[in-house]
Amino acid sequence: MTTYRKAGPADVPTIFKLISHYAAERVMLARTLEELYSSVREFTVAVEKSRVVACGSLKFYDGRVAEIRSLSVEQGHTSRGLGRGLVKRLLREAKSLGLETVFALTTVPEFFRTCGFRETAREKFPAKIQRDCLSCELYPACPEKTVAIRVGKPKPRAYARPLIEEVPALRSA
Ligand SMILES: CC(C)(COP(=O)(O)OP(=O)(O)OC[C@H]1O[C@@H](n2cnc3c(N)ncnc32)[C@H](O)[C@@H]1OP(=O)(O)O)[C@@H](O)C(=O)NCCC(=O)NCCS
């Protein structure tokens, strides 16, 4: 049986191992132990037989937008619904916190499509480009696609035009 829960500091070494494995294959960004300890509250983990076998995190950019990062399912546990189980919980968390949109940069847009996301332009998330992409050696010829989903109603904005438009809505589960 698989259970899901928010991660704690004791999970960090396992999360580090999961992410490092896929970072070595260049399918996701590496994270240091220090980064993981300081952001561990952003993570949700999947547990089987008391062991963490998958993880994913929700990084907040502002009161409206968050990113799913570091989504990793241990080899040998893939294709059993754990990835989708994590995404579903991270989206629920985003919705319950009043966010509007969740996005991800990914080499597997097909997987995210099965979770309700749609491909969109990375330029809709300038804070992401600023924070991570500009310092990345692969940018702008990056192989990752940007996918996004709307999880809540757009909030009124005082000045600017909506930053994000035309992203699909989260279907209530
Ligand atoms: C991508 C990943 C998170 C998917 O998790 P998973 O537990 O294997 O996927 P699930 O079993 O939840 O699959 C859900 C659906 O997505 C599809 N899917 C899963 N991986 C896929 C892939 N690589 N390509 C296309 N479709 C995929 C499944 O077929 C399934 O579709 P279905 O419901 O129509 O049968 C996992 O394989 C992984 O950790 N990969 C390496 C790291 C990575 O690429 N992470 C994403 C970076 S943002």
The ligand as an ORCA input file, in Angstrom:
! r2SCAN-3c Opt
* xyz 0 1
  C       7.925     10.882    -14.817
  C       7.568     10.178    -13.521
  C       7.450     11.206    -12.380
  C       6.205      9.490    -13.713
  O       5.826      8.824    -12.521
  P       5.165      7.368    -12.590
  O       4.791      6.975    -11.216
  O       6.087      6.468    -13.318
  O       3.904      7.647    -13.504
  P       2.391      7.150    -13.269
  O       2.397      5.675    -13.056
  O       1.760      7.984    -12.205
  O       1.766      7.478    -14.693
  C       0.650      8.303    -14.885
  C       0.390      8.380    -16.373
  O       1.488      9.041    -17.040
  C       2.011      8.221    -18.078
  N       3.481      8.345    -18.056
  C       4.291      8.103    -17.025
  N       5.574      8.310    -17.358
  C       5.558      8.699    -18.663
  C       6.575      9.050    -19.587
  N       7.867      9.036    -19.235
  N       6.194      9.383    -20.826
  C       4.887      9.394    -21.177
  N       3.873      9.066    -20.347
  C       4.206      8.726    -19.095
  C       1.577      6.804    -17.694
  O       1.511      5.970    -18.817
  C       0.228      7.041    -17.066
  O      -0.733      7.219    -18.081
  P      -2.149      6.440    -18.068
  O      -2.850      6.850    -16.831
  O      -2.811      6.888    -19.311
  O      -1.789      5.008    -18.025
  C       8.601      9.094    -13.122
  O       8.676      8.129    -14.135
  C       9.999      9.639    -12.848
  O      10.350      9.864    -11.701
  N      10.784      9.845    -13.932
  C      12.152     10.358    -13.831
  C      12.221     11.755    -13.312
  C      11.386     12.750    -14.125
  O      11.449     12.791    -15.345
  N      10.594     13.547    -13.392
  C       9.778     14.589    -13.960
  C      10.584     15.832    -14.030
  S       9.585     17.245    -13.793
*
